[in-house]
Amino acid sequence: MPDRPLHARDGWLQVLGLVGASHLLENVARLLPGYAESRISELLAQAAATSGAPRLTLLVSSALIGPMFEELVFRGVLFELLRRWRGPGAAIVGSALLFGAAHLDTHQSGVAALLGLQLGALRHVHGLSWAIIAHVANNGLALGASAFALPAGLSASPTARLASIAAALCLTGFACASLAQSMRSPDPEWPAPAPKLQNGPEASE
């Protein structure tokens, strides 16, 4: 069955919802022991510390090439294999767990697995392209904020952090509610299922 059509407005809501969820999870990860040595902290610090060509290389590799490759592998190949084997539920959960395990870091693996559930649901309902767009946008905004906003002190105050968390909660809530609704209800633009052939006397009338 082809992917359910997704209007651009709803698509960008899903993208912003993933960015919001990532921001929330990153703030939770900050509260856990060992965050300073985690891969998440290392990447964000590296983005803030570099400039010029090294910063551009980091942004391209971690915010463009990396997410595209990961989506093709986890929400592309592995998702489809799991879907054919055990159905969409197993594909969403299984690809998310494998995605988290592949990061090989306690903090980053947990964040990646939870975001993988959202990406898997997005891929199941609306297709791989939107999962790629959401993943690229999330990594790009996270690293871009570290590279440009944090060194300038734009998000250092507690008020700014609380405001960003509140905005992230709203975006994530709206996006997840919209995605859940799409998964539950049929879409009139989807092709209708083929009628079943009847057997017996009624079929010949």
N, C-alpha and C positions, 0 to 999 in steps of 0.2 A: 504494500500500500504506500502511495506517495506521502511525503511529509505534509502535515496539516498546514495550510496557508497561514502565514503570520504577517499581519500588517506591521509596517515599519514602526509605528508608535509603540505597539506591544513588544516588538523586538528590542527596541532600545530600553524599554522598561525592564526586560529580562537582563539586559547587559548591565544596567545600573544596579539591579537587584543583586547580581553576582558581585559587583564591586562593593556594594554595601555589606554583603555577607562576609566578604574577604576582610574588610576593614574591622568588622565586629570580631571575627575570629582572631585577627592579628592582635587586637587589644586584649582579648582573653589570654592569648598565648604569652603576652607580656607579663601576666600575673603568675605564670608557672615557673618553677625553679629551672634554672639553666637556660632561660631565654637568651641571655646575653651571648651565649656560645652557640646558639642555634643557627641553622642555615638562613632562616628568615632575617634575623638580626644582621647576619653577615652581609647578605645581599643588599639590604637597605642602607647599611653603613657604607658599603662599597659605592653605591650609587651617589650617596651624599659626599663622599670623599674625593671621587674622581672628577675629572673635567676634560673637555676637549675630546680627542679621538678615543681614549679609553672609556669615557662615559658613553659615547655614541655606540661603541662596540658592545658594551654591557647592555644598553637599552635594546639594541637590535637583536642580540642573541637571547636575552632573557625575556623580552617583551614581545618579540615577533616570531623568530625562528623556533625557539623552544616551545611556546604554547601551540603553535601550528603543528609541530611534530608530535607533541603529546596528544593533541586531540585526534590526529589521524591514527595514532596507535591505540589509544585507550577508548575514545568514543567512536572510532572508526572500525578498525579491525577487530579488537577484542570485544567491543560492544556487540558487533554483529554476530560474532561467533557465540557469545553467551546468549544472545537473543534467540538464535536458531536452536540452541541446545535446551535452554530452560525458560525462555520467554523474556519479556521486557523487564519485569521486576528483577530477575536475576542479573540481567544485563546492566541495569542501573546500579544495583548494589555491588555486583562483582567488579565492574570496571572502576567504581569509586574506590573499593578496597585495594585493588591492584595499583591504582593511581597513587594512593597514599603510600603504599608499601614501597613503591619505586623511588620515593624521595629520600629514603634512608636517613631520616632525621626525625626524632620524636615529635618536636613541635611542628615542623613543616609537614610531616606525614599526616598528623591529625587534622591540620587545616586543609590539606589537599584532599583527604578522604571525604570530609564534609562538603567541601566545594564540589567534589566529584559527583556527589549525589545530585546537586542542583544542575550541574552540567549534563549529567546523564539524563535527567528528566527533560531538560531543554532539548537535548539531542533526540530523545524518543518522540517528543511531541512535534518539534518544529524542524528537526534535521541537523546534520553535522555542521553546516555552514554557520548557523547562529551560535553553536557551541564554540566554534573557533573564534568568531567575532567577540563573544563575551570573554573568553579566556585571554585573548590578546589585549582587549581593552582593560581588563582587570590588572594584568601584569604591567601594562604600560602606565596606567594611572598610579599604581602603587610605587613603581620605581621612579616615575616622573616626580611624584610628590616628594620622595626622599631626595632626589637629585636637585630640585629647585626650590620647593617650599620650605623644607626643614632647615637647610643652611641659611635661608633668609629669615628664619624665625617666624614664619607665617602660621605654623600650627603648634607652637611651643606652649601657648598658654592653656591652663586647664579649661577655661571657658570655650576656647576653640575646639579642644578635644571633645568636650561634652556635646557641643553643637554638632560635630561631625558624627559622633556616635548616635545621637538622636536622629539625624538625617539618614544614617545608614540603616537604623532600625525601621524607619518608615519605608524606605525604598525596598529593603529586603522583604518586609511584610507584604507590601503590595505585589511585588514580583512573584513571591511564592504562592500567594492566594490566586493570582491570575493563572499561574502555571498549573496549580492543582485543579482549578476550574476547567482548564483546557483538557486536562487528562481525564476528567470525569464525564464531560459532556461532549456529544458528537458535534461536528461542525457541518453546517449545511453545504459548505463549499467542497467538502470531501466527496469523492465518488461514492455513490450509494452501493451497498453490497449487492452482488448479483442475486436475482431471485432464485430460490430453490426449485428444482424441477420436481413436479409432483408425479407420483406413481399411482396407478390404480384407475378406476373408472372415471374419477373426476378430471383427470388429466386429459381425457379424450373428448370432453364436452365442449 
